[in-house]
Amino acid sequence: METPNLIPQHALCKAMGLSPNGLRKLLQKDPDFPRPIKIGTEKQSPVFYDAGEYQNWIEAKKAGRAA
């Protein structure tokens, strides 16, 4: 089993030019956007995203603009 390359939520927000609230809105509006991975059970536990899933989402968006 391959270990996913995880992107911290704050780094993904910065890379996408979104605030944490903007990322939350994107998650609500786009069912294809990768789901977050929360490490731990506490409210303040860190949140990550799978880099491969994010890259696949970007590629799908790029492919969709050609249509």
Distance bins in CASP14 RR format, pairs under 12 A and 6 or more apart:
PFRMAT RR
TARGET T0000
AUTHOR 0000-0000-0000
RMODE 2
METHOD distances of the structure
MODEL  1
2 50 0 0 0 0 0 1 0 0 0 0 0
2 51 0 0 0 0 0 1 0 0 0 0 0
2 52 0 0 0 0 1 0 0 0 0 0 0
3 50 0 0 0 0 0 1 0 0 0 0 0
3 51 0 0 0 0 0 1 0 0 0 0 0
3 52 0 0 0 0 0 1 0 0 0 0 0
4 34 0 0 0 0 0 1 0 0 0 0 0
4 37 1 0 0 1 0 0 0 0 0 0 0
4 39 0 0 0 0 0 1 0 0 0 0 0
4 48 0 0 0 0 1 0 0 0 0 0 0
4 49 0 0 0 0 1 0 0 0 0 0 0
4 50 1 0 1 0 0 0 0 0 0 0 0
4 51 1 0 0 1 0 0 0 0 0 0 0
4 52 1 0 0 1 0 0 0 0 0 0 0
4 53 1 0 0 1 0 0 0 0 0 0 0
4 54 0 0 0 0 0 1 0 0 0 0 0
4 55 0 0 0 0 0 1 0 0 0 0 0
4 56 0 0 0 0 0 1 0 0 0 0 0
5 11 0 0 0 0 0 1 0 0 0 0 0
5 37 0 0 0 0 0 1 0 0 0 0 0
5 48 0 0 0 0 1 0 0 0 0 0 0
5 49 0 0 0 0 1 0 0 0 0 0 0
5 50 1 0 0 1 0 0 0 0 0 0 0
5 51 1 0 1 0 0 0 0 0 0 0 0
5 52 1 0 0 1 0 0 0 0 0 0 0
5 53 0 0 0 0 0 1 0 0 0 0 0
5 54 0 0 0 0 1 0 0 0 0 0 0
5 55 0 0 0 0 1 0 0 0 0 0 0
6 12 0 0 0 0 1 0 0 0 0 0 0
6 34 0 0 0 0 0 1 0 0 0 0 0
6 36 0 0 0 0 0 1 0 0 0 0 0
6 37 1 0 0 1 0 0 0 0 0 0 0
6 38 0 0 0 0 0 1 0 0 0 0 0
6 39 0 0 0 0 1 0 0 0 0 0 0
6 46 0 0 0 0 1 0 0 0 0 0 0
6 47 0 0 0 0 1 0 0 0 0 0 0
6 48 1 1 0 0 0 0 0 0 0 0 0
6 49 1 0 0 1 0 0 0 0 0 0 0
6 50 1 0 0 1 0 0 0 0 0 0 0
6 51 1 0 0 1 0 0 0 0 0 0 0
6 52 0 0 0 0 1 0 0 0 0 0 0
6 53 0 0 0 0 0 1 0 0 0 0 0
6 54 0 0 0 0 0 1 0 0 0 0 0
7 13 0 0 0 0 1 0 0 0 0 0 0
7 14 0 0 0 0 0 1 0 0 0 0 0
7 15 1 0 0 1 0 0 0 0 0 0 0
7 16 0 0 0 0 0 1 0 0 0 0 0
7 23 0 0 0 0 0 1 0 0 0 0 0
7 34 0 0 0 0 1 0 0 0 0 0 0
7 36 0 0 0 0 0 1 0 0 0 0 0
7 37 0 0 0 0 1 0 0 0 0 0 0
7 46 0 0 0 0 0 1 0 0 0 0 0
7 47 0 0 0 0 1 0 0 0 0 0 0
7 48 1 0 0 1 0 0 0 0 0 0 0
7 49 1 0 1 0 0 0 0 0 0 0 0
7 50 1 0 0 1 0 0 0 0 0 0 0
7 51 1 0 1 0 0 0 0 0 0 0 0
7 52 0 0 0 0 1 0 0 0 0 0 0
7 53 0 0 0 0 1 0 0 0 0 0 0
7 54 1 0 0 1 0 0 0 0 0 0 0
7 55 0 0 0 0 1 0 0 0 0 0 0
7 57 0 0 0 0 0 1 0 0 0 0 0
8 14 0 0 0 0 1 0 0 0 0 0 0
8 15 0 0 0 0 0 1 0 0 0 0 0
8 20 0 0 0 0 0 1 0 0 0 0 0
8 23 0 0 0 0 0 1 0 0 0 0 0
8 36 0 0 0 0 0 1 0 0 0 0 0
8 37 0 0 0 0 0 1 0 0 0 0 0
8 38 0 0 0 0 0 1 0 0 0 0 0
8 39 0 0 0 0 1 0 0 0 0 0 0
8 45 0 0 0 0 0 1 0 0 0 0 0
8 46 1 0 0 1 0 0 0 0 0 0 0
8 47 1 0 0 1 0 0 0 0 0 0 0
8 48 1 0 1 0 0 0 0 0 0 0 0
8 49 0 0 0 0 1 0 0 0 0 0 0
8 50 0 0 0 0 0 1 0 0 0 0 0
8 51 0 0 0 0 0 1 0 0 0 0 0
8 54 0 0 0 0 0 1 0 0 0 0 0
9 15 0 0 0 0 0 1 0 0 0 0 0
9 16 0 0 0 0 0 1 0 0 0 0 0
9 18 0 0 0 0 0 1 0 0 0 0 0
9 19 0 0 0 0 0 1 0 0 0 0 0
9 20 1 0 0 1 0 0 0 0 0 0 0
9 21 0 0 0 0 0 1 0 0 0 0 0
9 22 0 0 0 0 0 1 0 0 0 0 0
9 23 1 0 0 1 0 0 0 0 0 0 0
9 24 0 0 0 0 1 0 0 0 0 0 0
9 26 0 0 0 0 0 1 0 0 0 0 0
9 27 0 0 0 0 0 1 0 0 0 0 0
9 34 0 0 0 0 0 1 0 0 0 0 0
9 36 1 0 0 1 0 0 0 0 0 0 0
9 37 0 0 0 0 1 0 0 0 0 0 0
9 38 0 0 0 0 1 0 0 0 0 0 0
9 39 0 0 0 0 0 1 0 0 0 0 0
9 45 0 0 0 0 0 1 0 0 0 0 0
9 46 1 0 0 1 0 0 0 0 0 0 0
9 47 1 0 1 0 0 0 0 0 0 0 0
9 48 1 0 0 1 0 0 0 0 0 0 0
9 49 1 0 0 1 0 0 0 0 0 0 0
9 54 0 0 0 0 0 1 0 0 0 0 0
10 16 0 0 0 0 0 1 0 0 0 0 0
10 17 0 0 0 0 0 1 0 0 0 0 0
10 18 0 0 0 0 0 1 0 0 0 0 0
10 19 0 0 0 0 0 1 0 0 0 0 0
10 20 1 0 0 1 0 0 0 0 0 0 0
10 23 0 0 0 0 1 0 0 0 0 0 0
10 46 0 0 0 0 1 0 0 0 0 0 0
10 47 0 0 0 0 1 0 0 0 0 0 0
10 48 0 0 0 0 0 1 0 0 0 0 0
10 49 0 0 0 0 0 1 0 0 0 0 0
11 17 0 0 0 0 0 1 0 0 0 0 0
11 18 0 0 0 0 0 1 0 0 0 0 0
11 20 0 0 0 0 0 1 0 0 0 0 0
11 23 0 0 0 0 0 1 0 0 0 0 0
11 46 0 0 0 0 0 1 0 0 0 0 0
11 47 0 0 0 0 0 1 0 0 0 0 0
11 48 0 0 0 0 1 0 0 0 0 0 0
11 49 0 0 0 0 1 0 0 0 0 0 0
11 51 0 0 0 0 0 1 0 0 0 0 0
11 54 0 0 0 0 0 1 0 0 0 0 0
12 18 0 0 0 0 1 0 0 0 0 0 0
12 19 0 0 0 0 0 1 0 0 0 0 0
12 20 0 0 0 0 1 0 0 0 0 0 0
12 22 0 0 0 0 0 1 0 0 0 0 0
12 23 1 0 0 1 0 0 0 0 0 0 0
12 24 0 0 0 0 0 1 0 0 0 0 0
12 26 0 0 0 0 0 1 0 0 0 0 0
12 27 0 0 0 0 0 1 0 0 0 0 0
12 33 0 0 0 0 0 1 0 0 0 0 0
12 34 0 0 0 0 1 0 0 0 0 0 0
12 36 0 0 0 0 1 0 0 0 0 0 0
12 37 0 0 0 0 0 1 0 0 0 0 0
12 47 0 0 0 0 1 0 0 0 0 0 0
12 48 0 0 0 0 1 0 0 0 0 0 0
12 49 1 0 1 0 0 0 0 0 0 0 0
12 50 0 0 0 0 0 1 0 0 0 0 0
12 51 0 0 0 0 1 0 0 0 0 0 0
12 52 0 0 0 0 0 1 0 0 0 0 0
12 53 0 0 0 0 0 1 0 0 0 0 0
12 54 1 0 0 1 0 0 0 0 0 0 0
12 55 0 0 0 0 0 1 0 0 0 0 0
12 57 0 0 0 0 0 1 0 0 0 0 0
12 58 0 0 0 0 0 1 0 0 0 0 0
13 19 1 0 0 1 0 0 0 0 0 0 0
13 20 1 0 1 0 0 0 0 0 0 0 0
13 21 0 0 0 0 1 0 0 0 0 0 0
13 22 1 0 0 1 0 0 0 0 0 0 0
13 23 1 0 1 0 0 0 0 0 0 0 0
13 24 0 0 0 0 1 0 0 0 0 0 0
13 25 0 0 0 0 0 1 0 0 0 0 0
13 26 0 0 0 0 0 1 0 0 0 0 0
13 27 0 0 0 0 0 1 0 0 0 0 0
13 36 0 0 0 0 0 1 0 0 0 0 0
13 47 0 0 0 0 0 1 0 0 0 0 0
13 49 0 0 0 0 0 1 0 0 0 0 0
14 20 0 0 0 0 0 1 0 0 0 0 0
14 23 0 0 0 0 0 1 0 0 0 0 0
15 23 0 0 0 0 0 1 0 0 0 0 0
15 49 0 0 0 0 0 1 0 0 0 0 0
15 51 0 0 0 0 0 1 0 0 0 0 0
15 54 0 0 0 0 1 0 0 0 0 0 0
15 55 0 0 0 0 0 1 0 0 0 0 0
15 58 0 0 0 0 0 1 0 0 0 0 0
16 22 0 0 0 0 1 0 0 0 0 0 0
16 23 1 0 0 1 0 0 0 0 0 0 0
16 25 0 0 0 0 0 1 0 0 0 0 0
16 26 0 0 0 0 1 0 0 0 0 0 0
16 27 0 0 0 0 0 1 0 0 0 0 0
16 30 0 0 0 0 0 1 0 0 0 0 0
16 33 0 0 0 0 0 1 0 0 0 0 0
16 34 0 0 0 0 0 1 0 0 0 0 0
16 49 0 0 0 0 0 1 0 0 0 0 0
16 54 0 0 0 0 1 0 0 0 0 0 0
16 57 0 0 0 0 0 1 0 0 0 0 0
16 58 0 0 0 0 1 0 0 0 0 0 0
16 61 0 0 0 0 0 1 0 0 0 0 0
17 23 0 0 0 0 1 0 0 0 0 0 0
17 26 0 0 0 0 0 1 0 0 0 0 0
18 24 0 0 0 0 1 0 0 0 0 0 0
18 25 0 0 0 0 1 0 0 0 0 0 0
18 26 1 0 0 1 0 0 0 0 0 0 0
18 27 0 0 0 0 0 1 0 0 0 0 0
18 33 0 0 0 0 0 1 0 0 0 0 0
19 25 0 0 0 0 1 0 0 0 0 0 0
19 26 0 0 0 0 0 1 0 0 0 0 0
20 26 0 0 0 0 0 1 0 0 0 0 0
20 27 0 0 0 0 0 1 0 0 0 0 0
20 36 0 0 0 0 0 1 0 0 0 0 0
20 47 0 0 0 0 1 0 0 0 0 0 0
21 27 0 0 0 0 0 1 0 0 0 0 0
21 28 0 0 0 0 0 1 0 0 0 0 0
22 28 0 0 0 0 1 0 0 0 0 0 0
22 29 0 0 0 0 1 0 0 0 0 0 0
22 30 0 0 0 0 0 1 0 0 0 0 0
22 33 0 0 0 0 0 1 0 0 0 0 0
23 29 0 0 0 0 0 1 0 0 0 0 0
23 30 0 0 0 0 0 1 0 0 0 0 0
23 33 0 0 0 0 1 0 0 0 0 0 0
23 34 0 0 0 0 0 1 0 0 0 0 0
23 36 0 0 0 0 1 0 0 0 0 0 0
23 47 0 0 0 0 1 0 0 0 0 0 0
23 49 0 0 0 0 1 0 0 0 0 0 0
23 54 0 0 0 0 0 1 0 0 0 0 0
24 30 0 0 0 0 0 1 0 0 0 0 0
24 33 0 0 0 0 0 1 0 0 0 0 0
24 36 0 0 0 0 1 0 0 0 0 0 0
24 47 0 0 0 0 0 1 0 0 0 0 0
25 33 0 0 0 0 0 1 0 0 0 0 0
26 32 0 0 0 0 0 1 0 0 0 0 0
26 33 1 0 1 0 0 0 0 0 0 0 0
26 34 0 0 0 0 0 1 0 0 0 0 0
26 35 0 0 0 0 0 1 0 0 0 0 0
26 36 0 0 0 0 0 1 0 0 0 0 0
26 49 0 0 0 0 0 1 0 0 0 0 0
26 54 0 0 0 0 0 1 0 0 0 0 0
26 57 0 0 0 0 0 1 0 0 0 0 0
26 61 0 0 0 0 0 1 0 0 0 0 0
27 33 1 0 1 0 0 0 0 0 0 0 0
27 34 0 0 0 0 1 0 0 0 0 0 0
27 35 1 0 0 1 0 0 0 0 0 0 0
27 36 1 0 0 1 0 0 0 0 0 0 0
27 47 0 0 0 0 0 1 0 0 0 0 0
27 49 0 0 0 0 0 1 0 0 0 0 0
27 57 0 0 0 0 0 1 0 0 0 0 0
28 35 0 0 0 0 0 1 0 0 0 0 0
30 57 0 0 0 0 1 0 0 0 0 0 0
30 60 0 0 0 0 0 1 0 0 0 0 0
30 61 0 0 0 0 1 0 0 0 0 0 0
31 57 0 0 0 0 0 1 0 0 0 0 0
32 53 0 0 0 0 1 0 0 0 0 0 0
32 54 0 0 0 0 0 1 0 0 0 0 0
32 56 0 0 0 0 1 0 0 0 0 0 0
32 57 1 0 0 1 0 0 0 0 0 0 0
32 58 0 0 0 0 0 1 0 0 0 0 0
32 59 0 0 0 0 0 1 0 0 0 0 0
32 60 1 0 0 1 0 0 0 0 0 0 0
32 61 0 0 0 0 1 0 0 0 0 0 0
32 64 0 0 0 0 0 1 0 0 0 0 0
33 49 0 0 0 0 1 0 0 0 0 0 0
33 50 0 0 0 0 0 1 0 0 0 0 0
33 53 0 0 0 0 1 0 0 0 0 0 0
33 54 0 0 0 0 1 0 0 0 0 0 0
33 56 0 0 0 0 0 1 0 0 0 0 0
33 57 1 0 1 0 0 0 0 0 0 0 0
33 58 0 0 0 0 0 1 0 0 0 0 0
33 60 0 0 0 0 0 1 0 0 0 0 0
33 61 0 0 0 0 1 0 0 0 0 0 0
34 47 0 0 0 0 0 1 0 0 0 0 0
34 48 0 0 0 0 0 1 0 0 0 0 0
34 49 1 0 1 0 0 0 0 0 0 0 0
34 50 1 0 1 0 0 0 0 0 0 0 0
34 51 0 0 0 0 1 0 0 0 0 0 0
34 52 0 0 0 0 1 0 0 0 0 0 0
34 53 1 1 0 0 0 0 0 0 0 0 0
34 54 1 0 1 0 0 0 0 0 0 0 0
34 55 0 0 0 0 1 0 0 0 0 0 0
34 56 0 0 0 0 1 0 0 0 0 0 0
34 57 1 0 1 0 0 0 0 0 0 0 0
34 58 0 0 0 0 0 1 0 0 0 0 0
34 60 0 0 0 0 0 1 0 0 0 0 0
35 47 0 0 0 0 0 1 0 0 0 0 0
35 48 0 0 0 0 0 1 0 0 0 0 0
35 49 0 0 0 0 1 0 0 0 0 0 0
35 50 0 0 0 0 1 0 0 0 0 0 0
35 53 0 0 0 0 1 0 0 0 0 0 0
35 54 0 0 0 0 0 1 0 0 0 0 0
35 57 0 0 0 0 0 1 0 0 0 0 0
36 45 0 0 0 0 0 1 0 0 0 0 0
36 46 0 0 0 0 0 1 0 0 0 0 0
36 47 1 0 1 0 0 0 0 0 0 0 0
36 48 1 0 0 1 0 0 0 0 0 0 0
36 49 1 0 0 1 0 0 0 0 0 0 0
36 50 0 0 0 0 1 0 0 0 0 0 0
36 53 0 0 0 0 0 1 0 0 0 0 0
36 54 0 0 0 0 0 1 0 0 0 0 0
37 45 0 0 0 0 0 1 0 0 0 0 0
37 46 0 0 0 0 1 0 0 0 0 0 0
37 47 1 0 0 1 0 0 0 0 0 0 0
37 48 1 0 1 0 0 0 0 0 0 0 0
37 49 1 0 0 1 0 0 0 0 0 0 0
37 50 1 0 0 1 0 0 0 0 0 0 0
37 51 0 0 0 0 0 1 0 0 0 0 0
37 52 0 0 0 0 0 1 0 0 0 0 0
37 53 0 0 0 0 1 0 0 0 0 0 0
37 54 0 0 0 0 0 1 0 0 0 0 0
38 44 0 0 0 0 0 1 0 0 0 0 0
38 45 1 0 1 0 0 0 0 0 0 0 0
38 46 1 0 0 1 0 0 0 0 0 0 0
38 47 1 0 1 0 0 0 0 0 0 0 0
38 48 1 0 0 1 0 0 0 0 0 0 0
38 49 0 0 0 0 0 1 0 0 0 0 0
39 45 1 0 1 0 0 0 0 0 0 0 0
39 46 1 0 1 0 0 0 0 0 0 0 0
39 47 1 0 0 1 0 0 0 0 0 0 0
39 48 1 0 0 1 0 0 0 0 0 0 0
39 49 0 0 0 0 0 1 0 0 0 0 0
40 46 1 0 0 1 0 0 0 0 0 0 0
40 47 0 0 0 0 1 0 0 0 0 0 0
40 48 0 0 0 0 0 1 0 0 0 0 0
48 54 0 0 0 0 0 1 0 0 0 0 0
49 55 0 0 0 0 0 1 0 0 0 0 0
49 56 0 0 0 0 0 1 0 0 0 0 0
49 57 0 0 0 0 1 0 0 0 0 0 0
49 58 0 0 0 0 0 1 0 0 0 0 0
50 56 0 0 0 0 1 0 0 0 0 0 0
50 57 0 0 0 0 1 0 0 0 0 0 0
51 57 0 0 0 0 0 1 0 0 0 0 0
51 58 0 0 0 0 0 1 0 0 0 0 0
52 58 0 0 0 0 1 0 0 0 0 0 0
52 59 0 0 0 0 1 0 0 0 0 0 0
52 60 0 0 0 0 0 1 0 0 0 0 0
53 59 0 0 0 0 0 1 0 0 0 0 0
53 60 0 0 0 0 0 1 0 0 0 0 0
54 60 0 0 0 0 0 1 0 0 0 0 0
54 61 0 0 0 0 0 1 0 0 0 0 0
55 61 0 0 0 0 0 1 0 0 0 0 0
55 62 0 0 0 0 0 1 0 0 0 0 0
56 62 0 0 0 0 0 1 0 0 0 0 0
56 63 0 0 0 0 0 1 0 0 0 0 0
57 63 0 0 0 0 0 1 0 0 0 0 0
57 64 0 0 0 0 0 1 0 0 0 0 0
58 64 0 0 0 0 0 1 0 0 0 0 0
58 65 0 0 0 0 0 1 0 0 0 0 0
59 65 0 0 0 0 0 1 0 0 0 0 0
59 66 0 0 0 0 0 1 0 0 0 0 0
60 66 0 0 0 0 0 1 0 0 0 0 0
60 67 0 0 0 0 0 1 0 0 0 0 0
61 67 0 0 0 0 0 1 0 0 0 0 0
END
